[in-house]
Amino acid sequence: MTTRTARWLILPVAAMSLSACGINSVPTKEEAAKAKWANVEAAYQRRADLIPNLVETAKGASQIERSTLEGVIQARASATQVKLSTDDLDDPAKVQAFQQAQGQVTGALSRLLATVEAYPTLASQQRFADLMTQLEGTENRINVTVQDYNGAVQDYNTTIRTFPDIIGAKIVHGAKPMTPYRAVTPNANQAPKVDFGQ
């Protein structure tokens, strides 16, 4: 075997070795996680855009407890002020601030839904039925996008910590673990209680 032939045989082996060291898989999985985060942001933006219109419609249909509706609007306004870019996904403090702002909207929506359910006459009105359907659908979309993002983050974080990808992750890319999204709403596991002083 000549030296020239040996070189041609070494090239594919070297290329396969490098590809197994996270050179390509680490950035691919990082970009997949960032794309999933964009879906989370889009779902929250949809909620932020939808809430004012739905609340105005609900207000016009009835005199439902105004403070509950205003709480939703205020929580939504606060949540839209907290921004998180894909460059911040490895900063747990920034991710937590975003999660807390979104958790306040979730808590306000829970109180609103509980209030609407407490008034059977309101629940039967078409506008309130639409409000509840839209809000429930939006919350479901958010849950799905968060689950997808967390799955992508888990895949990425596992990749950068396991052999042989850890070689490319640390040496070539300087990869840092991304922060998964966690529920931060206090007592989120308990059903909201509605008390109208009766």
Residue pairs with C-beta under 8 A, 6 or more apart in sequence:
18 168
19 25
20 164
20 165
21 164
21 165
21 167
21 168
21 172
22 159
22 160
22 164
22 165
22 166
22 167
22 168
22 169
22 172
22 173
22 175
23 168
23 172
25 159
25 165
25 168
26 156
26 159
26 160
26 165
26 168
26 169
26 172
26 173
26 175
27 173
29 152
29 155
29 156
29 159
30 156
30 173
30 175
30 178
32 152
32 155
32 156
33 89
33 149
33 152
33 153
33 155
33 156
33 178
34 86
34 89
35 152
36 145
36 148
36 149
36 151
36 152
36 153
37 86
37 89
37 149
38 86
39 145
39 148
39 149
40 142
40 145
40 146
40 149
40 181
41 84
42 145
43 138
43 141
43 142
43 144
43 145
44 79
44 102
44 142
46 138
46 141
47 76
47 105
47 138
47 139
47 142
48 76
48 79
48 80
48 105
50 134
50 135
50 138
51 72
51 73
51 76
51 105
51 135
52 73
52 76
54 130
54 131
54 134
54 135
55 69
55 72
55 73
55 131
57 127
57 130
57 131
58 64
58 69
58 127
58 128
58 131
59 66
59 69
60 127
61 122
61 125
61 127
61 128
62 122
62 125
62 128
64 115
64 116
64 119
64 122
64 128
65 115
68 108
68 111
68 112
68 115
69 112
71 108
71 111
71 112
72 105
72 108
72 109
72 112
74 108
75 104
75 105
75 107
75 108
76 105
76 108
78 101
78 104
78 105
79 101
79 102
79 104
79 105
81 101
82 97
82 98
82 101
83 98
84 94
84 95
84 97
84 98
88 94
88 95
89 95
89 153
89 178
89 179
90 176
90 177
90 178
90 179
91 179
92 179
95 179
95 181
96 184
99 181
99 182
99 183
99 184
100 184
102 142
103 183
103 184
103 185
103 186
103 188
104 185
106 139
106 185
106 188
107 185
107 186
109 135
109 139
110 192
111 192
111 194
112 135
113 132
113 135
113 136
113 192
114 191
114 192
114 193
114 194
115 194
116 122
116 123
116 128
116 131
116 132
117 123
117 194
118 194
118 196
122 128
123 129
123 132
146 181
149 180
149 181
150 180
150 181
153 178
153 179
153 180
153 181
154 180
156 177
156 178
157 177
157 178
159 165
159 169
160 166
160 169
160 170
160 173
160 175
160 176
160 177
161 169
161 177
169 175
